[in-house]
Amino acid sequence: MALVANKKAHLNYEILEKMEAGIELLGFEVKAIKNNQGSLDAAHVSVRGGETFLLNFDLPPYQAKNTPVDYDRVRARKLLLTKKEILHLHNEGEKKGITIIPLGIFAKGKKLKVDIALAKGKKKFDKRETLKKKDAEREMRREMKY
């Protein structure tokens, strides 16, 4: 179960491939995530200089009065992947229309992991079709229940 989830990812994108990565965080940021704070709505992953970074991840401080004065809520956070995985993401991310997005952050043992995906943006009519399917499935489940 995700501690922080990108709820609009499946609506706005067609997921092509998933993988998980470690994330480099400060202590109070870990506490904030375990307290289900943070927003992945505008976040995306970038590959620069052989490293991967999570950009635009808005993470408020756990305790506002106990955080450093120069704390940046949306700073670039480094993702921990193998060189082979980084190369794969770089090659796939270069293709036209492919975006690397975070799907959620979850705990695996004592560590926090980020679920990332290679995704292709959906057009407006695709989004409407997805919503129609979702509604139809919900109606079928409701009918089966009674």
C-alpha positions in Angstrom: 0.0 0.0 0.0 1.3 3.4 -1.0 2.1 6.0 1.7 1.9 8.7 -0.9 0.2 8.0 -4.3 -0.2 9.7 -7.6 -3.9 9.3 -7.9 -4.2 10.8 -11.4 -1.4 8.8 -13.0 -3.7 6.1 -14.4 -6.2 8.6 -15.7 -3.7 10.9 -17.4 -1.2 8.3 -18.6 -1.0 4.8 -20.2 1.4 2.8 -18.1 3.9 0.9 -20.3 6.5 -0.4 -17.8 6.9 -0.3 -14.0 10.0 -0.5 -11.7 10.9 0.5 -8.2 13.7 2.7 -7.0 15.2 3.8 -3.7 15.0 7.5 -2.8 17.5 9.8 -1.0 15.7 11.7 1.8 16.4 13.7 4.9 15.2 12.3 8.3 12.3 14.7 8.8 11.2 14.0 5.2 11.0 10.3 5.9 8.8 11.1 8.9 6.5 13.3 6.8 6.1 10.6 4.2 5.3 8.0 6.8 2.7 10.5 8.1 1.1 10.3 4.5 2.1 13.9 3.7 3.3 14.9 0.2 1.9 15.3 -3.3 3.1 13.5 -6.5 0.5 15.1 -8.8 2.9 17.3 -10.7 6.0 15.1 -10.1 8.1 13.5 -12.8 11.5 11.7 -13.1 14.5 13.1 -15.0 17.7 11.4 -16.0 20.7 13.8 -15.9 24.4 13.0 -16.1 23.9 9.3 -15.3 21.7 9.9 -12.3 17.9 10.0 -11.9 16.1 12.7 -10.0 12.5 13.0 -8.8 11.4 16.6 -9.6 8.4 18.6 -8.4 7.6 16.3 -5.5 6.0 18.6 -3.0 6.9 17.4 0.5 5.9 19.6 3.4 8.1 19.5 6.5 7.1 17.1 9.3 7.2 19.8 11.9 7.3 23.2 10.4 9.0 24.9 13.3 11.8 22.3 13.6 12.9 22.3 10.0 16.0 24.2 8.6 15.3 27.7 7.4 16.6 27.0 3.9 14.4 23.9 3.4 13.0 23.6 -0.2 9.8 21.6 -0.3 10.1 20.8 -4.1 13.8 20.2 -4.3 15.2 17.5 -6.7 15.5 14.2 -4.8 17.9 11.6 -6.1 16.5 8.2 -7.0 18.7 5.1 -6.4 18.9 2.8 -9.3 21.5 0.5 -10.9 23.5 1.8 -13.9 21.7 -0.6 -16.2 18.3 0.6 -15.0 19.3 4.3 -15.4 20.5 3.6 -19.0 17.3 1.8 -19.8 15.2 4.8 -18.4 17.4 7.2 -20.4 17.0 5.3 -23.7 13.2 4.9 -23.2 12.7 8.4 -21.9 14.3 9.9 -25.1 11.6 8.4 -27.3 8.9 10.8 -28.3 5.8 10.9 -26.1 7.3 8.8 -23.3 7.4 10.3 -19.8 8.8 8.8 -16.6 6.4 9.4 -13.7 6.2 8.3 -10.1 3.2 6.2 -9.2 3.6 6.1 -5.4 6.0 5.9 -2.5 5.8 2.8 -0.3 7.6 1.2 2.6 9.6 -2.0 2.0 10.9 -3.2 5.3 12.5 -0.1 6.9 13.3 1.6 3.6 11.1 3.8 1.4 10.8 3.0 -2.3 9.3 4.9 -5.2 7.2 3.1 -7.8 8.1 4.7 -11.2 6.7 4.0 -14.6 7.4 4.7 -18.2 4.2 6.2 -19.5 2.6 7.7 -22.5 0.1 10.6 -22.1 -3.5 10.0 -22.9 -5.6 12.2 -25.2 -8.9 13.7 -23.9 -11.1 11.1 -25.6 -8.9 8.3 -24.1 -9.5 9.7 -20.6 -13.3 9.8 -21.2 -13.2 6.2 -22.4 -11.2 5.2 -19.2 -13.8 6.9 -17.0 -16.7 5.1 -18.9 -15.1 1.7 -18.4 -14.6 2.5 -14.7 -18.2 3.5 -14.3 -19.4 0.4 -16.1 -17.3 -1.9 -14.0 -18.6 -0.2 -10.8 -22.2 -0.7 -12.0 -21.6 -4.4 -12.7 -20.1 -4.9 -9.3 -23.0 -3.1 -7.7 -25.5 -5.3 -9.6 -23.6 -8.5 -8.7 -23.6 -7.5 -5.1 -27.4 -7.4 -5.0 
